[in-house]
Amino acid sequence: MAAVTRAWEPRTASERAVQLALIPASLAYGAAVAIRNRLYDAGWLEQARVDARVLSVGNLTVGGTGKTPAALWLAQALADRGRRVGIIARGYRKRRPGVVVVGVNGTPLVSAEEGGDEAVMLARRFAGPVVTGERRADAAAEACARFAVDTVVLDDGFQHRALARDADLVLLADDEASRHLLPAGSRRELLGALTRARALLAVGDGDARSSPAPGLPPQFRGRLVPTSLVDQTWREAPLGALGGARVVAVSGVARPDRFIATLERCGARVVERLVFPDHHDYSPADVARIVSAGRAGELLATEKDLVKLAGRSGLEHLRGLRVTLQVDDGDRLVDLLEAA
């Protein structure tokens, strides 16, 4: 798998050759996805409905565009408007099968292994219910029945068409990996799928476009902003402590370079990088490696990794970097998603 993902952004002749060899598989994959979407559009494949408004946050690519922070931002914005909001996610790599109530009232009820790392992180930061399940329709139905939610925010739900939704917010990726469909690139669907969305959100540091591209939904601009450090009791500390600090960066996310760059913008001196695969299941050997590396500087992880590493022996001083999504003209975006 690592050889395939390296070929998404080829830098050597051998990686370019691998990507070229994968193009036929990408064409077949794209045809299968297009047929599946047509079956849903025509009503041949059934969509489940729940007694709540369903708003999906997703993208066209695999990982790294900020879907989970966007789902949190949207859920909080809706809750601030008085909606009874629940967040629904698949719970990627969770070990407990079926529907899992991950957290309520800002408190996780299960571990990251049982409910999924991103879901536990959401449960720590959102006061409403967070529920996971391989069948998102079942998880959404549980949230409606048990917690009387009137609005469901579906995390990473754009391709999960088995649950009917009222509006889709799609995050945009702009990198070389997204130029090809799986498995030759990171894109899950053809670009034409963007017409299913109610709105598009580009998360990054570039300038916002002055007007939407022809034929596409309205486009908005947002950015992930570091806001604090969090310890293993989930207390926050100011970012000023990073100024000039020697830091060992620990990450198991899709875009580790962005995490490193954020730490450096906060003034940290990153003296060592420990990079693991996205959603990594940390073994005792991994923990020992992190503990050893911690002799060179302060251990800092992404918040998603902190929920999995907190409490491990030797990592008592590990902290996480908290980031928050800020959206330009956010009220107008929420209005658009809530419109009938």
C-alpha positions as CSV (number, residue, x, y, z in Angstrom):
1,M,0.0,0.0,0.0
2,A,2.9,2.4,0.8
3,A,4.3,2.0,-2.7
4,V,0.8,2.9,-4.2
5,T,0.4,6.0,-2.0
6,R,3.9,7.2,-2.9
7,A,2.9,6.9,-6.6
8,W,0.1,9.4,-6.0
9,E,2.7,12.2,-6.0
10,P,5.5,10.6,-7.9
11,R,9.0,12.0,-7.5
12,T,11.0,9.2,-9.1
13,A,10.9,7.3,-12.4
14,S,9.8,4.1,-10.6
15,E,7.0,5.9,-8.8
16,R,5.8,7.4,-12.1
17,A,5.8,4.0,-13.6
18,V,3.7,2.6,-10.8
19,Q,1.2,5.4,-11.2
20,L,1.0,4.8,-15.0
21,A,0.5,1.1,-14.4
22,L,-2.5,1.9,-12.1
23,I,-4.3,4.1,-14.6
24,P,-6.4,1.2,-16.1
25,A,-7.5,0.2,-12.6
26,S,-8.5,3.9,-11.9
27,L,-10.6,3.9,-15.1
28,A,-12.4,0.7,-14.0
29,Y,-12.9,2.1,-10.5
30,G,-14.3,5.4,-11.9
31,A,-16.8,3.5,-14.1
32,A,-18.0,1.4,-11.2
33,V,-18.5,4.5,-9.0
34,A,-20.3,6.3,-11.8
35,I,-22.7,3.4,-12.2
36,R,-23.3,3.2,-8.4
37,N,-24.2,6.9,-8.4
38,R,-26.6,6.6,-11.3
39,L,-28.3,3.8,-9.5
40,Y,-28.8,6.0,-6.4
41,D,-29.9,8.9,-8.6
42,A,-32.5,6.8,-10.4
43,G,-33.8,5.3,-7.1
44,W,-32.7,1.7,-7.9
45,L,-30.5,1.7,-4.8
46,E,-32.5,2.6,-1.6
47,Q,-31.6,5.4,0.7
48,A,-32.6,5.2,4.4
49,R,-34.1,8.3,6.0
50,V,-34.2,9.3,9.6
51,D,-36.4,11.8,11.6
52,A,-33.8,14.6,11.5
53,R,-32.2,16.9,9.0
54,V,-29.0,15.3,7.7
55,L,-26.1,17.5,6.7
56,S,-23.1,15.7,5.3
57,V,-19.4,16.9,5.4
58,G,-17.1,15.1,3.0
59,N,-14.8,15.3,0.1
60,L,-13.7,13.7,-3.1
61,T,-10.3,12.4,-1.9
62,V,-8.9,10.1,0.7
63,G,-7.8,11.9,3.9
64,G,-6.2,15.1,4.8
65,T,-8.6,17.9,3.8
66,G,-10.0,18.7,7.3
67,K,-13.3,16.9,7.2
68,T,-13.4,16.2,10.9
69,P,-12.7,19.8,12.0
70,A,-15.3,20.9,9.5
71,A,-17.9,18.5,10.9
72,L,-17.1,19.8,14.4
73,W,-17.3,23.5,13.2
74,L,-20.7,22.8,11.5
75,A,-22.1,20.9,14.4
76,Q,-21.2,23.7,16.8
77,A,-22.5,26.4,14.5
78,L,-25.9,24.6,14.3
79,A,-25.9,24.0,18.1
80,D,-25.3,27.7,18.6
81,R,-28.5,28.3,16.6
82,G,-30.5,26.1,19.0
83,R,-30.5,22.9,17.0
84,R,-30.3,19.5,18.8
85,V,-27.3,18.2,16.9
86,G,-25.7,14.8,16.8
87,I,-22.5,13.9,15.0
88,I,-22.4,10.6,13.1
89,A,-19.2,8.9,11.9
90,R,-18.1,5.5,10.7
91,G,-15.6,5.1,13.4
92,Y,-12.7,4.1,11.2
93,R,-10.8,1.1,12.6
94,K,-12.9,0.9,15.7
95,R,-12.9,-2.5,17.2
96,R,-16.4,-2.6,18.6
97,P,-18.8,-3.6,15.8
98,G,-22.2,-2.0,15.2
99,V,-23.5,1.2,16.6
100,V,-21.4,2.8,19.4
101,V,-22.3,5.8,21.4
102,V,-18.9,7.4,21.6
103,G,-19.7,10.3,23.8
104,V,-22.2,12.7,25.3
105,N,-22.0,16.0,27.1
106,G,-18.4,16.5,26.0
107,T,-17.3,13.2,27.6
108,P,-16.1,10.1,25.8
109,L,-17.8,6.9,26.9
110,V,-15.5,4.5,25.1
111,S,-11.8,4.3,24.1
112,A,-10.4,5.3,20.7
113,E,-10.0,1.6,20.0
114,E,-13.7,0.9,20.6
115,G,-15.1,4.0,18.9
116,G,-12.5,5.4,16.6
117,D,-9.8,8.0,17.2
118,E,-11.5,10.9,15.4
119,A,-14.9,10.1,17.0
120,V,-13.3,10.2,20.5
121,M,-11.6,13.5,19.7
122,L,-15.0,14.9,18.6
123,A,-16.7,13.6,21.7
124,R,-14.2,15.6,23.8
125,R,-14.9,18.8,21.9
126,F,-18.6,18.6,21.2
127,A,-21.3,18.7,23.8
128,G,-23.9,16.8,21.8
129,P,-23.9,13.0,21.1
130,V,-21.3,11.4,18.9
131,V,-22.3,8.1,17.5
132,T,-20.4,5.7,15.2
133,G,-21.4,2.8,13.1
134,E,-20.4,1.0,9.9
135,R,-24.0,1.6,8.8
136,R,-24.4,5.3,9.2
137,A,-28.2,5.0,8.9
138,D,-28.3,2.8,12.0
139,A,-26.1,5.2,13.9
140,A,-28.2,8.2,12.9
141,A,-31.4,6.4,13.8
142,E,-29.9,5.6,17.3
143,A,-29.0,9.3,17.8
144,C,-32.6,10.3,16.8
145,A,-34.3,7.7,19.1
146,R,-32.0,8.0,22.1
147,F,-31.1,11.7,22.1
148,A,-34.0,13.3,20.2
149,V,-31.6,15.1,17.8
150,D,-33.3,17.2,15.1
151,T,-30.1,17.6,13.1
152,V,-27.4,15.1,12.1
153,V,-24.0,16.1,10.9
154,L,-22.5,13.2,9.0
155,D,-18.7,13.2,9.1
156,D,-17.0,11.9,5.9
157,G,-20.4,11.1,4.4
158,F,-20.3,12.3,0.8
159,Q,-19.8,8.8,-0.7
160,H,-22.1,7.2,1.9
161,R,-25.3,7.5,-0.1
162,A,-27.1,4.8,1.8
163,L,-28.3,7.5,4.2
164,A,-30.3,10.2,2.5
165,R,-29.2,13.7,3.3
166,D,-30.6,17.2,2.9
167,A,-27.4,18.9,1.9
168,D,-23.7,18.1,1.3
169,L,-20.7,20.3,2.2
170,V,-17.7,19.1,0.2
171,L,-14.2,20.1,1.1
172,L,-11.8,20.6,-1.8
173,A,-8.3,19.3,-2.2
174,D,-5.8,20.9,-4.6
175,D,-2.7,18.7,-4.8
176,E,-1.1,16.3,-7.3
177,A,-2.5,13.2,-5.5
178,S,-6.1,14.4,-6.2
179,R,-5.6,14.5,-9.9
180,H,-6.3,10.8,-10.4
181,L,-8.9,8.4,-9.2
182,L,-8.1,5.5,-6.9
183,P,-5.8,3.6,-7.0
184,A,-3.6,5.8,-9.1
185,G,-4.4,8.9,-7.0
186,S,-6.4,9.9,-3.9
187,R,-9.7,10.9,-5.6
188,R,-12.7,8.8,-4.8
189,E,-15.1,10.1,-7.4
190,L,-15.2,12.0,-10.7
191,L,-15.1,15.8,-10.5
192,G,-18.7,15.9,-11.8
193,A,-19.8,14.5,-8.4
194,L,-19.3,18.0,-7.0
195,T,-22.7,19.0,-8.6
196,R,-24.4,16.9,-5.9
197,A,-23.1,19.3,-3.2
198,R,-24.9,22.3,-1.8
199,A,-21.6,24.1,-1.1
200,L,-17.9,23.7,-1.4
201,L,-15.2,24.6,1.1
202,A,-11.5,25.0,0.3
203,V,-9.4,24.7,3.4
204,G,-6.0,26.3,3.1
205,D,-3.9,29.4,3.0
206,G,-4.7,30.6,-0.5
207,D,-6.8,33.5,-1.5
208,A,-10.6,32.9,-1.8
209,R,-12.0,32.9,-5.3
210,S,-14.0,36.0,-6.1
211,S,-16.8,34.0,-7.6
212,P,-17.8,30.3,-7.9
213,A,-16.5,28.3,-10.8
214,P,-19.1,27.9,-13.6
215,G,-21.5,25.0,-13.0
216,L,-20.3,24.3,-9.5
217,P,-22.0,25.1,-6.1
218,P,-21.0,28.2,-4.2
219,Q,-17.5,28.1,-2.9
220,F,-16.2,29.2,0.5
221,R,-12.8,29.5,2.1
222,G,-11.6,28.3,5.5
223,R,-8.4,27.6,7.4
224,L,-7.2,25.4,10.2
225,V,-5.9,27.6,13.0
226,P,-3.9,26.3,16.0
227,T,-5.6,27.5,19.2
228,S,-3.9,25.8,22.2
229,L,-2.0,22.9,23.6
230,V,-3.9,20.2,25.5
231,D,-2.5,17.9,28.1
232,Q,-3.8,14.4,29.1
233,T,-6.5,15.9,31.4
234,W,-7.6,17.9,28.3
235,R,-6.8,21.2,29.9
236,E,-5.7,23.9,27.5
237,A,-2.5,25.9,27.6
238,P,-1.5,28.9,25.5
239,L,0.6,28.4,22.3
240,G,3.2,30.9,23.5
241,A,4.9,28.0,25.3
242,L,6.1,26.7,21.9
243,G,8.2,29.8,21.2
244,G,11.8,28.5,20.8
245,A,11.0,25.1,22.3
246,R,12.7,22.0,21.1
247,V,9.9,19.7,20.0
248,V,9.6,16.1,18.9
249,A,6.6,15.9,16.7
250,V,4.5,12.7,16.7
251,S,1.8,12.2,14.0
252,G,-0.3,9.5,12.6
253,V,-2.3,11.6,10.1
254,A,-2.7,11.8,6.4
255,R,-0.7,15.0,6.0
256,P,2.1,15.0,8.6
257,D,4.0,17.8,6.8
258,R,1.1,20.2,7.6
259,F,1.4,19.3,11.3
260,I,5.1,20.0,11.3
261,A,4.6,23.3,9.4
262,T,2.0,24.4,11.9
263,L,4.3,23.7,14.9
264,E,7.1,25.7,13.2
265,R,4.8,28.6,12.5
266,C,4.0,28.6,16.3
267,G,7.7,29.1,16.9
268,A,8.7,25.5,17.8
269,R,12.0,24.1,16.8
270,V,11.1,20.6,15.5
271,V,14.2,18.5,16.3
272,E,12.7,15.1,15.4
273,R,9.7,13.8,13.5
274,L,8.1,10.5,14.2
275,V,5.6,9.9,11.4
276,F,3.2,7.0,11.5
277,P,0.4,5.9,9.0
278,D,-3.0,7.6,9.3
279,H,-5.1,6.1,12.1
280,H,-2.1,4.2,13.3
281,D,-2.6,1.6,16.1
282,Y,0.3,2.3,18.4
283,S,2.1,-0.8,19.6
284,P,4.3,-1.0,22.7
285,A,7.3,-0.9,20.4
286,D,6.0,2.4,18.9
287,V,5.5,3.8,22.4
288,A,9.0,2.8,23.4
289,R,10.3,4.6,20.3
290,I,8.4,7.8,21.2
291,V,9.6,7.7,24.8
292,S,13.2,7.4,23.6
293,A,12.8,10.2,21.1
294,G,11.4,12.4,23.9
295,R,14.8,12.8,25.4
296,A,15.6,15.3,22.5
297,G,12.7,17.7,23.3
298,E,9.1,18.1,24.3
299,L,6.8,15.5,22.9
300,L,3.9,17.0,20.9
301,A,1.3,15.1,18.9
302,T,-1.8,15.9,16.9
303,E,-4.9,15.9,19.1
304,K,-6.2,12.8,17.2
305,D,-3.0,10.9,18.2
306,L,-3.2,12.2,21.7
307,V,-6.5,10.4,22.3
308,K,-4.7,7.1,21.5
309,L,-1.5,7.7,23.3
310,A,-2.8,9.3,26.5
311,G,-2.2,7.2,29.5
312,R,0.6,5.1,28.0
313,S,3.5,4.5,30.4
314,G,6.4,6.9,29.8
315,L,4.2,9.4,27.8
316,E,2.7,11.2,30.8
317,H,4.1,14.6,29.5
318,L,2.9,14.1,25.9
319,R,0.7,17.0,24.8
320,G,-1.5,17.6,21.7
321,L,-1.9,20.5,19.4
322,R,-5.5,21.7,19.1
323,V,-6.6,23.2,15.8
324,T,-9.9,24.8,15.0
325,L,-11.5,25.6,11.6
326,Q,-12.3,29.2,10.8
327,V,-14.6,29.8,7.9
328,D,-15.0,33.1,6.0
329,D,-18.6,34.1,5.7
330,G,-19.5,31.1,7.9
331,D,-23.0,32.3,8.8
332,R,-23.9,32.5,5.1
333,L,-22.6,29.0,4.6
334,V,-24.7,27.6,7.4
335,D,-27.7,29.5,6.1
336,L,-27.2,27.8,2.7
337,L,-26.9,24.3,4.2
338,E,-30.0,24.8,6.4
339,A,-32.1,26.1,3.5
340,A,-34.9,23.8,2.3
